[in-house]
Amino acid sequence: MTKGVSNLRRQMKNAAAGLALGFAAAMTLFPSTANAWWNDEWQLRKKINIDASATGANITDPIGTVPVLVRLHSGNFRFSLAKDDGSDLRFVATDDKTPLKHHVEKWDSLLGEALVWVSVPNVAPGAKSDFWIYYGNKKAAATNDSKGTYDADTALVYHFNERGTPAIDASVWANNAQSVGQPADGSLIGTGLRLDGRNIVTLPASPSLGMADGAPFTLSTWVKPAAVQPNAALYSRRDGASGLVIGMDNGVPFVEVSNAAGTQRTGAGAPIAANSWNHLAVVAASGTVTLYLNGASYAVLNASLPALTGVARLGGDAPPPAAAPAAPAADAAAPAADGTTPAAEAPAAAPVAAAMAGFVGDIDELQISKIARSPGFIKFAAVEQGTEPAKLIAFSNDEETASWMSGHFAIILKAVTIDGWIVIALLIIMAVASWIVTYDRVSYMKRQAKANDRFMKSFRQLADNLTALDRGEVDENAAVLGSKLDEEEAQVVRASSLYRIYHVGAEQISNRFANTDMIRLNGASISAIRAALDSMFVKESQRLNKLMVVLTISISGGPFLGLLGTVVGVMITFAAIAESGDVNVNAIAPGIAAALVATIAGLFVAIPALFAYNYLVTRIGELTSDMQVFIDEFVTKMAEFYSSEPVADHRQAAE
């Protein structure tokens, strides 16, 4: 009784596991909606991944909060589902709760191109992070916030996307340019600025751009020299004898600082090629000026920046200060002896440095900060804004909040009538029953195959005594099967259908030899034993086919039951239309679609059951063939062992 309860509990546990497995498999057939959706009014979102680890950009220095350039194109963004001007774009932090400041530099839905800057907080070095982009809300209003995209330490940001007007500062300080530059179409990041060596773009002498003596400073920009020039100034700012110049000398980037200690310039490094984009950055802090090229340290200068409050120039240097006029002689020269007056000697003029040449080429994305940015910040900008942003930025697939499961399908489910739900409920019960039967039968046949294989290995080792493996009744309390198997192996073998058939045959032989010492099996005895084996074969076949009828009912009854629900649903839909007199697509479509849900449910029951049934029938056929072969083999060995020699010899051999 206790063992029977234990078996029942084990079967219930297996059935529950099968139900859970079937439910999980069924749920994978439905598109899953994303969790923690920021706002249900936005239909689409995708994750933007930042990889600063060794598998990506490999940035090990601190990064912090950075403006991230998000390049959208038709390959990673569906412009047709966003608003024509991109005003429905929203960016949300990795917690899927915190909105991020952003602004659009360029948006062209026709060509499928967009450039968007997003302020991403606390980007960790050497690690992976992410944030979300949401779109697909035609009612959304624009939330562009260029001033919020950059921190308060960013003093100037020029995207150079203006035409016919001075460059507009995207930072909070409004340090707009004072002169108009020539746009460069097809630049690295949208439109850039073209410098010809003559026309200079002047930056304002505003307090926010003013620099105290030894103050920290960061300049970041992209440059593409049109030619190799000697001593060309890209950025220049001078106040009398004090100055800061960033430029190139025959393709070698340099920083030149003029202060009370004199004029110092960074040493020469490897030149950059003409007509190629490179990222230049200059960071000054604590008596050191570091020049970065493409995110790596290029040159270091031990100097402090002087106080500078005047205007700065892009594309050229300040004109040299005018030479001081000659001072008059203190006293008139005395006449010479011959009466002539000697010429007075003019005082020597102070030497004046000549201005550098103007830079010829393109620049893009100029950013100036009032603090010293970290090396990680500089490298992040160089990689993420450059020609290979995929090393750092990657886009995941779109996720939809209005998928067919939560959108259209939800509408259909709401239109299902009560009779349809009754049919669907019955079909769900049938589906669960078929999953439980499938799991139970597959597990049972797997155990059978394993047990049969182990039993046959022992059976084929019998030489002259067919009853050597048989020990009492076939249950879990039976003793170990002879001395040939240990307890663990015996437990496996006891589950074998071949062993149960064998047990019947061995029992028949033992009964015939119980009351005599010398006997042989004649033809009638062998036929009788064969009949007992065939009887057990029928029982084992029935055991294999147990509950298979549930699958056949699911296969044949599921679709018909679903069809019944569909027909009834269609009838109700047309009856309701006839009663209301409203004949239009909007009135018919939901009812018809809802009626078809019953057919879908019927197929959902039948198709898995059909596959499971065909698989199980094949497995049952294999196990049945094994039993038939075993019966033939057993009878043949029985005739061989017991029809020609005295039984006493076998008993002595067994003992």
HELIX and SHEET records of a PDB file:
HELIX    1   1 THR A    2  MET A   27  1                                  26    
HELIX    2   2 PHE A   79  LEU A   81  5                                   3    
HELIX    3   3 SER A  146  THR A  149  1                                   4    
HELIX    4   4 PRO A  207  LEU A  209  5                                   3    
HELIX    5   5 PRO A  375  GLU A  384  1                                  10    
HELIX    6   6 PRO A  389  LYS A  391  5                                   3    
HELIX    7   7 HIS A  408  LYS A  414  1                                   7    
HELIX    8   8 ILE A  418  PHE A  459  1                                  42    
HELIX    9   9 GLU A  487  ARG A  494  1                                   8    
HELIX   10  10 SER A  497  ARG A  512  1                                  16    
HELIX   11  11 GLY A  523  LEU A  544  1                                  22    
HELIX   12  12 MET A  548  SER A  580  1                                  33    
HELIX   13  13 VAL A  585  TYR A  642  1                                  58    
HELIX   14  14 VAL A  647  ALA A  654  1                                   8    
SHEET    1   A 5 PRO A  99  LEU A 100  0                                        
SHEET    2   A 5 ARG A  90  VAL A  92 -1                                        
SHEET    3   A 5 LYS A 128  TYR A 135 -1                                        
SHEET    4   A 5 LEU A  44  ASP A  51 -1                                        
SHEET    5   A 5 ILE A 393  PHE A 395 -1                                        
SHEET    1   B 5 PRO A  99  LEU A 100  0                                        
SHEET    2   B 5 ARG A  90  VAL A  92 -1                                        
SHEET    3   B 5 LYS A 128  TYR A 135 -1                                        
SHEET    4   B 5 LEU A  44  ASP A  51 -1                                        
SHEET    5   B 5 GLU A 399  GLU A 400 -1                                        
SHEET    1   C 3 GLY A  64  HIS A  73  0                                        
SHEET    2   C 3 GLU A 113  VAL A 123 -1                                        
SHEET    3   C 3 HIS A 102  ASP A 108 -1                                        
SHEET    1   D 4 THR A 154  TYR A 158  0                                        
SHEET    2   D 4 VAL A 360  SER A 369 -1                                        
SHEET    3   D 4 GLY A 192  ASP A 196 -1                                        
SHEET    4   D 4 GLN A 182  ALA A 184 -1                                        
SHEET    1   E 6 THR A 154  TYR A 158  0                                        
SHEET    2   E 6 VAL A 360  SER A 369 -1                                        
SHEET    3   E 6 PHE A 217  PRO A 225 -1                                        
SHEET    4   E 6 ASN A 278  ALA A 285 -1                                        
SHEET    5   E 6 THR A 288  LEU A 293 -1                                        
SHEET    6   E 6 ALA A 296  LEU A 301 -1                                        
SHEET    1   F 6 VAL A 201  LEU A 203  0                                        
SHEET    2   F 6 ALA A 312  LEU A 314 -1                                        
SHEET    3   F 6 ALA A 232  ASP A 239 -1                                        
SHEET    4   F 6 SER A 242  ASP A 249 -1                                        
SHEET    5   F 6 VAL A 252  ASN A 259 -1                                        
SHEET    6   F 6 GLY A 262  ARG A 265 -1                                        
SHEET    1   G 4 VAL A 201  LEU A 203  0                                        
SHEET    2   G 4 ALA A 312  LEU A 314 -1                                        
SHEET    3   G 4 ALA A 232  ASP A 239 -1                                        
SHEET    4   G 4 ALA A 357  GLY A 358  1                                        
END                                                                             
